[in-house]
Amino acid sequence: MEYSLQMSSDIMADVFGMLDGNIRKIESAFGVKIVNRGEDIKITGGDTACAQAVKALTSLTAMAAKGEPITEQSVNYIVGMVGEGRDGYMRYMDADCIYITSRGKPVKPKSEGQKEYVDAIASSTVTIAIGPAGTGKTYLAVALAVAALRSKEVSRIIITRPAVEAGEKLGFLPGDLQEKVDPYLRPLNDALIEMLGQESYHRYVERGSIEVAPLAYMRGRTLDDSFIILDEAQNTTPEQMKMFVTRFGFSSKVVITGDITQTDLPAYTKSGLKEAVKVLGNIEGISIRYLSSRDVVRHPLVQKIIDAYEKYEQGQASAAARKGKKG
């Protein structure tokens, strides 16, 4: 079977990629042959395979026409969605830009999961996002928070995270309390600086419109008219999580992000994030969204690493279950 597509030469270079790398990926994924003669593209192969290749090429063409950069990650994502027959994969490409960074970079969802996450934040008072590193959980939340602050939807941004991670104890680190917690908060400050620029960021901080602080600083406060983000929430205890989710007041929005597969809590300590999902899942106004390796926007190898670990951990869990039955 042979299918034909028309594509302008200026778009074709972006769609085909360096050394036709994107086309080779589509050919390999669907078992088709793709050649171009001028602006005419011919796809040959089985009926289903050709139809899938056409869908993938049409999606990439739409991205290029809108000026969207076509990356290895976006090609992998589109090929995967087409291969799985998921009709919703196109929606994320039509997503509106949610913010323009200080360097002019547009911030927008780059996957179906990210689009659903952004929509959940817009429509819910509290949004809980669970997924592996690199899925944009914190980055998108920070972009939405800055957009809300600049449009005066809220009067301040508060971003917090537990201060003990990766097996380190604050008491063993040099310096005063602020110097000890700064390394844990630096990724959040970096994201804010990227959005606002260095000078604007410091002006907002000096005015008290932006606060980045350890979770312990939230105790005893009521946070009205604020966009509040709790990052690395898998490292909260149930008591800390309960304290946090009862802090927000009127006209506030809360986003809680975490990866339940990377808990740094001491052994036998429950994760407040895991418990919150069970306790809060059926409350109106609270939305829970799950992101996966498919939503990773870092190096494509990161997706494969996450999948490998998930497969390994599932195998370990199955082996432990079988051993328990034998015992």
C-alpha positions in Angstrom: 0.0 0.0 0.0 1.2 3.5 -0.7 0.1 6.8 0.9 1.1 10.3 -0.2 1.5 13.5 1.8 2.3 17.1 0.7 4.7 19.0 2.9 6.3 22.4 2.2 10.1 22.3 2.0 10.6 24.8 4.9 8.7 22.5 7.2 10.1 19.3 5.8 13.6 20.0 7.2 12.2 20.3 10.8 10.0 17.2 10.4 12.7 15.0 8.9 15.3 16.0 11.5 19.0 15.9 11.3 20.1 13.2 8.8 16.4 12.2 8.5 16.6 10.9 12.1 12.9 11.5 12.8 11.9 9.7 9.6 14.1 6.7 10.4 12.5 6.5 13.8 9.0 6.4 12.3 10.0 3.8 9.7 11.5 1.6 12.4 8.4 2.0 14.7 5.8 1.2 12.1 7.7 -0.9 9.6 7.2 1.4 6.6 9.4 3.1 4.0 9.2 6.9 3.7 10.8 8.8 0.7 10.4 12.3 -0.5 10.4 13.7 -4.0 10.4 17.5 -3.7 7.4 18.3 -1.5 5.7 15.0 -2.2 6.2 12.3 0.5 5.5 8.6 -0.2 4.8 6.1 2.5 4.8 2.4 1.6 3.9 -0.6 3.8 0.9 -2.3 5.2 -2.4 -0.5 5.5 -2.4 -0.1 9.3 1.3 0.7 9.4 1.0 3.4 6.7 -2.0 4.9 8.4 -0.1 5.1 11.7 2.9 6.7 9.9 0.7 9.3 8.3 -0.8 10.2 11.7 2.7 10.6 13.1 3.9 12.7 10.2 0.8 14.9 10.3 1.3 15.6 14.0 4.9 16.5 13.5 3.9 18.7 10.5 1.4 20.5 12.7 4.1 21.1 15.4 6.5 22.5 12.8 3.8 24.8 11.3 3.2 26.3 14.7 6.9 26.9 15.3 7.1 24.2 18.0 10.6 22.7 18.3 10.6 19.0 17.2 12.8 17.2 19.7 13.7 13.5 20.1 11.4 13.4 23.1 8.4 14.8 21.1 9.0 12.3 18.2 9.2 9.4 20.7 6.1 10.6 22.4 4.0 11.0 19.2 5.2 7.6 17.8 4.3 5.9 21.1 0.9 7.5 21.3 0.0 6.6 17.7 1.3 3.1 18.2 -1.0 2.7 21.2 -4.0 4.1 19.3 -4.5 6.8 21.9 -6.6 9.5 20.2 -5.9 12.1 22.9 -2.2 12.5 22.1 -2.9 15.5 19.9 -4.5 17.6 22.6 -1.2 18.6 24.3 0.0 20.2 21.0 -3.0 22.5 21.0 -2.3 23.6 24.6 -2.0 27.3 25.2 1.3 28.7 26.4 1.0 29.2 30.1 4.0 31.5 30.6 7.0 33.1 28.8 10.2 32.9 30.7 12.6 35.9 31.2 14.6 34.6 28.3 11.5 34.4 26.0 11.0 30.6 26.2 7.4 29.6 26.1 6.3 27.2 28.8 3.5 24.8 27.8 2.5 21.1 28.4 4.5 18.7 26.3 2.5 15.6 26.7 -1.1 14.5 27.3 -0.4 13.8 31.0 1.1 17.3 31.4 -1.9 18.9 29.7 -4.3 17.0 32.1 -2.1 18.1 35.0 -2.2 21.8 34.0 -6.0 21.6 33.4 -6.4 20.0 36.9 -4.5 22.9 38.6 -6.7 25.4 36.8 -10.0 23.7 37.8 -9.1 22.5 41.4 -8.3 24.1 44.6 -5.8 21.4 45.5 -3.9 19.3 43.0 -1.7 16.3 43.8 0.7 15.3 41.1 2.6 12.0 41.4 5.2 10.9 38.9 8.9 10.3 38.3 11.6 13.0 38.0 11.6 14.9 34.7 7.9 14.9 34.1 7.6 18.7 34.7 5.5 18.5 37.9 7.4 21.3 39.7 8.4 23.3 36.6 4.8 23.6 35.3 3.5 24.4 38.8 6.1 27.2 39.2 5.2 28.6 35.8 1.5 28.7 36.7 2.2 30.2 40.1 4.3 33.0 38.5 1.6 33.6 35.9 -1.0 33.9 38.6 1.1 36.3 40.6 1.8 38.6 37.7 -1.8 38.6 36.6 -2.7 39.5 40.3 -4.8 36.3 40.7 -2.9 35.8 43.9 -0.8 38.1 46.0 2.1 35.8 46.8 3.8 32.5 45.9 4.9 30.1 48.7 7.0 27.1 47.7 8.1 24.6 50.3 9.7 21.2 50.6 10.9 18.9 53.4 14.4 19.8 54.3 15.9 16.4 54.8 16.5 14.3 51.7 18.9 11.8 50.2 20.0 10.4 53.5 21.5 13.7 54.8 20.7 15.1 58.2 20.7 18.9 58.6 22.5 18.7 62.0 25.6 17.3 60.3 25.8 20.0 57.7 27.9 23.1 58.2 26.5 26.6 58.7 23.4 28.2 60.3 19.9 27.1 59.6 19.5 29.1 56.4 22.8 27.9 55.0 21.8 24.3 55.8 18.4 24.5 54.1 19.5 26.5 51.0 20.9 23.5 49.0 17.5 21.8 49.4 15.6 24.8 48.2 18.0 25.9 45.4 16.1 23.9 42.6 13.0 25.8 43.5 14.8 29.2 43.5 16.4 28.3 40.2 13.0 27.6 38.6 11.7 31.0 39.8 14.7 32.8 38.6 14.3 31.2 35.1 10.7 32.4 35.0 11.2 35.9 36.3 14.9 36.8 35.8 17.3 37.5 38.6 16.4 41.1 39.4 12.6 40.6 39.3 12.9 37.5 41.5 14.8 39.4 44.2 12.4 42.3 44.1 9.4 39.9 44.7 11.3 38.2 47.5 12.2 41.5 49.2 8.5 42.6 49.0 7.4 39.3 50.5 5.5 38.3 47.4 7.7 35.1 47.0 8.7 32.9 49.8 10.7 29.7 49.5 11.1 27.9 52.8 11.3 24.5 54.5 8.1 22.8 55.3 8.6 23.3 59.1 8.1 27.1 58.5 4.5 26.5 57.4 3.3 25.4 60.9 0.8 27.6 62.6 0.1 29.8 59.5 -3.0 30.4 57.5 -2.1 31.2 53.9 -4.8 33.3 52.1 -4.6 34.6 48.5 -1.6 32.5 47.8 -0.3 30.0 45.2 1.3 27.3 47.4 3.5 24.5 46.1 4.7 21.6 48.2 7.6 19.9 46.4 9.1 16.4 47.1 6.0 15.6 49.1 6.9 11.9 49.2 9.4 12.9 52.0 6.7 14.2 54.3 5.4 12.2 57.2 1.6 11.8 57.6 1.7 14.4 60.4 3.5 16.9 58.2 1.2 16.4 55.3 -1.9 16.9 57.5 -0.3 20.1 58.8 0.4 21.4 55.3 -3.0 20.7 53.7 -4.8 22.5 56.5 -2.7 25.7 56.1 -4.3 27.2 53.0 -7.0 29.9 53.3 -9.4 31.7 51.1 -8.5 32.5 47.4 -5.5 30.1 47.5 -4.5 27.3 45.3 -2.3 24.4 46.4 -0.2 22.0 44.3 1.5 19.0 45.9 4.1 17.1 43.8 6.1 14.0 44.5 7.5 10.7 43.4 6.4 7.8 45.7 9.1 5.6 44.3 11.9 7.8 45.7 11.1 8.2 49.3 14.0 9.3 51.5 12.2 8.8 54.8 13.7 6.5 57.5 12.8 2.8 57.2 9.3 2.0 58.4 8.2 5.6 58.3 5.0 6.1 56.3 5.0 8.7 53.5 2.5 11.5 54.0 2.0 11.6 50.2 0.9 8.0 50.0 -1.5 8.5 52.8 -2.9 11.7 51.4 -3.8 10.0 48.1 -5.8 7.4 50.1 -7.5 9.9 52.5 -8.2 12.9 50.1 -8.9 11.1 46.8 -12.7 11.4 47.0 -13.0 15.0 48.2 -14.5 17.5 45.8 -12.1 20.3 44.9 -9.1 18.0 45.2 -7.6 16.5 42.0 -5.0 13.7 41.8 -3.0 13.3 38.6 -0.4 10.6 37.8 2.4 11.2 35.4 4.6 8.4 33.9 7.8 7.9 32.0 5.8 8.9 28.9 5.7 12.4 30.2 9.4 12.7 30.9 10.8 15.8 29.1 14.5 15.2 29.9 16.9 13.2 27.8 15.2 10.2 26.2 17.5 7.9 28.0 15.9 9.0 31.3 12.6 7.5 30.1 14.3 4.1 29.5 16.0 4.3 32.9 12.7 5.0 34.7 11.0 2.1 32.8 13.9 -0.2 33.7 13.7 0.6 37.4 9.9 0.2 37.4 10.2 -3.2 35.7 12.9 -4.3 38.2 10.9 -3.1 41.2 7.8 -4.9 40.0 9.8 -8.1 39.6 11.2 -7.7 43.1 7.7 -7.2 44.5 6.4 -10.3 42.7 9.3 -12.3 44.0 8.7 -11.2 47.5 5.0 -12.0 47.2 5.8 -15.5 45.9 8.3 -16.0 48.7 5.6 -14.9 51.3 3.1 -17.5 50.0 5.7 -20.3 50.2 6.5 -19.3 53.8 
